[in-house]
């Protein structure tokens, strides 16, 4: 059996290995924090919403079906619901976190700065302008800090193809930022 770090997001969600959800969390926490920070402009709220989203995902993961939306889309559907609840109620509903007995950790100033950096629309916009295959590869390898092998396994191409997509995507980003080739 492959180690959890080499499994696809879908495999991680349906796995009985307790470490699997932790790997799924590690893959998506930065993106989710950025998503919430861009929409709330508040690092504390972004952290709370991310915690609520993962708590909800942990509870609901047995209902995830491979035949449906990809695992990342499934997670962001939960995130969108948590965000809508926040906007409707004006506060984060910590009910799921409490039911799982998850403690709320206070954010440090460094944590808050990092979350706000994740919300930087310039980087998001620049990534969005890349072709889809390059955007996925750059995001997975650079932003999510995943290995070439993990990414290759998930998108079912060779590591060499992933390396080429990352290289081309980064070269394109450098050109746009005035950094040459």
C-alpha positions as CSV (number, residue, x, y, z in Angstrom):
1,X,0.0,0.0,0.0
2,X,1.3,3.5,-0.9
3,X,2.0,6.0,1.9
4,X,-0.7,8.6,2.4
5,X,1.5,11.3,0.9
6,X,1.4,9.5,-2.4
7,X,-2.4,9.1,-2.5
8,X,-4.8,11.3,-4.4
9,X,-7.1,13.6,-2.5
10,X,-10.0,11.2,-3.3
11,X,-8.0,8.2,-1.9
12,X,-7.2,10.2,1.3
13,X,-10.9,11.0,2.0
14,X,-12.0,7.5,1.7
15,X,-9.0,6.0,3.6
16,X,-9.4,4.4,7.0
17,X,-5.8,5.4,7.8
18,X,-6.0,8.2,10.5
19,X,-3.0,9.9,9.0
20,X,-4.8,10.3,5.6
21,X,-7.0,13.2,6.6
22,X,-4.0,15.0,8.0
23,X,-2.3,14.7,4.6
24,X,-5.5,16.1,2.9
25,X,-5.5,18.9,5.4
26,X,-1.8,19.7,4.8
27,X,-2.4,19.8,1.0
28,X,-5.3,22.3,1.3
29,X,-4.9,24.5,4.4
30,X,-2.9,27.2,2.7
31,X,-5.3,27.5,-0.2
32,X,-8.3,27.5,2.0
33,X,-6.9,30.2,4.3
34,X,-6.2,32.3,1.3
35,X,-9.7,31.8,0.0
36,X,-11.2,32.9,3.3
37,X,-8.8,35.8,3.9
38,X,-9.6,37.2,0.4
39,X,-13.3,37.1,1.2
40,X,-13.2,38.4,4.8
41,X,-10.0,40.4,5.0
42,X,-9.7,39.2,8.6
43,X,-7.0,36.6,9.4
44,X,-8.8,35.5,12.6
45,X,-12.1,34.9,10.8
46,X,-10.2,33.1,8.0
47,X,-8.5,30.8,10.4
48,X,-11.8,30.1,12.2
49,X,-13.6,29.4,8.9
50,X,-10.8,27.1,7.7
51,X,-11.0,25.2,11.0
52,X,-14.8,24.9,10.7
53,X,-14.5,23.8,7.1
54,X,-12.0,21.0,7.9
55,X,-14.0,19.9,11.0
56,X,-17.1,19.7,8.7
57,X,-15.1,17.8,6.1
58,X,-13.8,15.4,8.7
59,X,-17.4,14.6,9.9
60,X,-18.7,14.4,6.3
61,X,-15.9,12.5,4.6
62,X,-17.7,9.2,4.7
63,X,-20.3,10.7,2.5
64,X,-17.8,11.7,-0.1
65,X,-18.2,9.8,-3.4
66,X,-15.5,9.3,-5.9
67,X,-18.0,9.5,-8.7
68,X,-19.0,13.0,-7.8
69,X,-17.0,16.2,-7.7
70,X,-13.2,16.0,-7.2
71,X,-12.2,16.1,-3.5
72,X,-10.8,19.7,-3.8
73,X,-14.1,20.9,-5.2
74,X,-16.0,19.0,-2.5
75,X,-13.9,20.8,0.1
76,X,-14.5,24.2,-1.4
77,X,-18.2,23.5,-1.5
78,X,-18.1,23.0,2.2
79,X,-16.0,26.2,2.5
80,X,-18.5,28.2,0.5
81,X,-21.3,27.1,2.8
82,X,-19.3,28.0,5.9
83,X,-18.6,31.5,4.3
84,X,-22.3,31.9,3.5
85,X,-23.2,31.0,7.1
86,X,-20.6,33.5,8.4
87,X,-22.1,36.3,6.2
88,X,-25.6,35.5,7.2
89,X,-24.9,35.2,10.9
90,X,-22.0,37.6,11.2
91,X,-20.0,35.1,13.2
92,X,-18.4,31.7,12.8
93,X,-20.5,28.8,13.9
94,X,-18.1,26.7,16.0
95,X,-20.6,23.9,16.7
96,X,-18.8,21.2,14.6
97,X,-15.5,22.1,16.1
98,X,-17.0,21.8,19.6
99,X,-18.6,18.5,18.8
100,X,-15.1,17.1,17.8
101,X,-13.6,18.8,20.9
102,X,-11.2,20.8,18.7
103,X,-9.6,23.7,20.6
104,X,-9.4,27.1,19.0
105,X,-5.8,28.2,19.0
106,X,-5.1,32.0,19.1
107,X,-3.3,33.4,16.1
108,X,0.1,34.9,16.5
109,X,1.0,38.1,14.6
110,X,3.1,36.0,12.3
111,X,0.2,33.7,11.6
112,X,-2.1,36.7,10.8
113,X,0.5,38.1,8.4
114,X,0.9,34.8,6.6
115,X,-2.8,34.4,6.2
116,X,-3.1,37.9,4.7
117,X,-0.2,37.1,2.3
118,X,-2.2,34.0,1.2
119,X,-5.0,36.4,0.3
120,X,-2.8,38.4,-2.0
121,X,-4.9,38.9,-5.1
122,X,-2.0,39.7,-7.3
123,X,-0.5,36.2,-7.0
124,X,-3.9,34.7,-7.4
125,X,-4.6,36.7,-10.5
126,X,-1.2,35.9,-12.0
127,X,-1.7,32.2,-11.4
128,X,-5.2,32.4,-12.8
129,X,-3.8,33.7,-16.1
130,X,-1.6,30.5,-16.6
131,X,-2.9,27.7,-18.7
132,X,-4.9,25.2,-16.5
133,X,-2.2,22.5,-16.5
134,X,0.5,24.9,-15.6
135,X,-1.6,26.6,-12.9
136,X,-2.4,23.3,-11.3
137,X,1.2,22.2,-11.3
138,X,2.6,25.5,-10.0
139,X,-0.1,25.7,-7.3
140,X,0.4,22.1,-6.2
141,X,4.2,22.2,-6.2
142,X,5.0,25.7,-5.1
143,X,2.0,26.9,-3.1
144,X,0.8,23.6,-1.6
145,X,4.4,22.3,-1.2
146,X,3.6,18.9,-2.7
147,X,6.2,16.7,-4.5
148,X,6.4,16.2,-8.2
149,X,5.5,12.6,-7.6
150,X,2.4,13.4,-5.7
151,X,1.2,15.8,-8.3
152,X,2.0,13.4,-11.1
153,X,0.1,10.6,-9.4
154,X,-2.9,12.9,-8.9
155,X,-3.1,14.1,-12.5
156,X,-1.9,10.8,-14.0
157,X,1.1,12.1,-15.9
158,X,4.8,11.5,-15.5
159,X,6.9,13.4,-13.1
160,X,8.8,14.8,-16.1
161,X,5.6,16.3,-17.4
162,X,4.8,17.9,-14.1
163,X,8.4,19.3,-13.9
164,X,8.0,20.8,-17.3
165,X,4.6,22.4,-16.5
166,X,6.0,23.9,-13.3
167,X,9.0,25.2,-15.1
168,X,7.0,26.7,-17.9
169,X,4.5,28.2,-15.5
170,X,7.2,29.8,-13.3
171,X,9.0,31.1,-16.4
172,X,5.8,32.7,-17.6
173,X,5.2,34.3,-14.1
174,X,8.8,35.6,-14.0
175,X,8.3,37.3,-17.4
176,X,5.1,38.9,-16.3
177,X,6.8,40.3,-13.2
178,X,9.6,41.7,-15.3
179,X,12.2,39.1,-14.3
180,X,13.2,37.9,-17.8
181,X,13.3,34.3,-18.8
